[in-house]
Every structure is written in structure tokens, then in C-alpha cells.
Amino acid sequence: MGRAVKEIVSVEHDKGWYQEIAPKAPGNMRLTYVKLEYGGDYAQKIGEFNNKFDIVVIDGRDRVNCAINSPNALKADGVIIWDDSEREEYKKGYQFLFDHGFKKIEFIGLAPICTYKKETAIFYRSNNCHWYLTTTVLMENERKSAIFYFRCIIVGAYAEVCGMV
């Protein structure tokens, strides 16, 4: 993972998980534990970063508030990857992103240990759809590496990727 990313900023709300991965974290990972309080510091942590991230991964708790707080942390051509984006309870977050110029690409299929459809979505702005196309080509050419990369990066809430485009 360290070769694929410049820096990972991971905000964790589960203290047990944080304690388990903290000793194993690579040198380019900034791991922070923040107690979960909906609408609180956990979802607002990304506000400490301005125009920094190429990718923000939303795969924790308080996802709607995480999404609402994410756009200013993204670079102009940055994207948001939202796991479990099929869930209706996240609709307010999707609408917020749409209202702020984002478009959505849905990836729908079966997930491990599930017998029903799952979805992960990429939210992007109209000026950066090239990111998706370039990444898709990379994934087709280096499928094994790309799958490993995405499994690793979804560990935390926020990540900056270097050299993907």
C-alpha cells in the first residue's frame, strides 16, 4: 500500500479497530481516533484540510455529515468514493453533493458474504470525469493491483492518492 499512496489520513471512530491497526500503520499513514458523535468532531475532522485530497473515501459512520464536510477538502479534480451507496438513509448526503456540482457513477453488484445487490459510488465534478476513465484503464491493465489497492484504501475515511492519473 505504501508504494501506491503518498499519504493516508484515516479517521476512525471504533476504538478497538483503531488500537488494532495503529501498531501496523505504515509510515505514510496519519491515523486518528475520534469518538463518534453524530454531527460532531468525527464528521468535522476533514474540515482541518483544505484543497488537499485527490480521493475521499466515505466508509464509516455518520456518512451524510462526512459527505457534507468533504467538498472543501477535495482538490478541484478530486473525487468521493462512497461505500454502500445503495442505502436510502444517505439520500440527504447525495443530494448535498448533487447540489454542489457533483455527479455520480454507480458500481452495482454482489459483495462478499451478501446475497443482495450492493453499490459503491464515485462522486465527481463535471471537470474531472477523466479521473474515472484513466483509473478504469489502470484497473483493466493491472486488475490484481487495483483490487488490492481499493481493499486497502477503504480502511479509513479519507485518503490522498499520488500518481493515479
Secondary structure, 3 states (H helix, E strand, C coil): CCCCCCEEEEEECCHHHHHHHHHHCCCCEEEEECCCCCCCHHHHHHHHCCCCEEEEEECCCCHHHHHHHCHHHEEEEEEEEEECCCCHHHHHHHHHHHHCCEEEEEEEEECCCCCCEEEEEEEEEHHHHHHHHHHHHHHHHCHHHHHHHHHHHCCCCEEECCCCC
